[in-house]
Amino acid sequence: MKLQCDVEVVSRMLPTFGVKNRGKGARAVLSIGKHLDKTTQRSNIYMMICTAKDRAGSKYKLKDNIEKFFTWFVEEGKATVRLKEPAVDICLSKADANSLKNFLSAARLADRGSDTSSLPLSTLTPVRARDVEKPKKKLTIVSKKDYPLTSNFPYSLEQLQVSYCKLSRVDMRMLSLKALRKLDLSNNHIKKLPATIGDLSCLAELVLHNNHLESFSEALCLSTLQRTLQYLDLSQNRLQGLPSQFCQLRELVNLKLDDNKLIWLPFHIGRLSKLRFLSAAHNQLALLPNDFRKLSLENLDLFGNPFTQPNPLDHTIHLTFPLPLQEIASRAVANLRIPYGPHLIPAHLCRDLEVAKDCDCGNVCVNFFIKTAVSMNLHQVSHTVVLVDDMGGTDAPVQHHFCSLSCYSEFLDNCLQRGIR
């Protein structure tokens, strides 16, 4: 039985001599196994603690020698074993919770003198230097020759950068790094992202700058990334659009979409209420979605997009009189906020409701509406705005939808009265 964790051996005699404990643990490997006692010439069960400074290890007898176990924080990977002789407390921390529980169970059995055949014993031998190194938190690889082909990535990694390695796909070994908070795969040849990236439950930053991505999957938008992802860099790829579910990534603070082939932004982008930095320069955006008006940004960059010159009088009508029953029912579901899902209504109706449009009157339209575009000064949604074009402009066209002719007429009247384009 072995356990890797941080260990601090605290003598309970220190306060007697007026000495304070330093209060800092060292990385160690703990083993439980048999050892021949030279004085009695009998084998007993010992706990051996090996550290970087003492790789040969210090041994502590276990049978009838444990005074108490302190396990209040075992779920956090912490515990303390109090020995009778010597009078020390062995403080364990930063351990895997399940491994720690198993180790303490073995120590209890050894203390009680249980049959050794029932104990998962290890050989008490000195450890290798790499076994007692501090867990590696950060790893940067920027050359193909440095990329590990046979060995695994350190399990403890919180930040991993693998760039300029010509990767055509995401290495599945990366997806087992459960502590990973930042994954940087920029400057590779990755064409598709596996849905299992969404299983990285701590991932806050994902950098995919300068790859060959053509899509961002719906599965990723519906994964645990909804609760963790704050920074996403998809710049310099081949994206033409993002799924409507993209706006489920509601923890996003910084989003980079520059230098793609985007012809539209997510329909409900206004749902990204925590978004503060958005850059989508050098794409193929002609219009911004109606929901764009709901954003509250600190910095916005939409330079180099072929925005159209809007005219509220230019419109597209998708209306019939009277409205079809399905449209009336869909509007009622959206306006009254009635819960729905594929277990209640057909999946295609769910998809329609996910892209329902907001009318200026506050009601919703689904498949039947009037559509036009209006110029909006981007300072209305962002404190700092990078110029939209070489002419120094900060205006961009925003789509508007209207649920009826009367709403559209009222909008035109207001435009004429205020002289708005």
Disulfide bonds with the S-S distance in Angstrom:
none
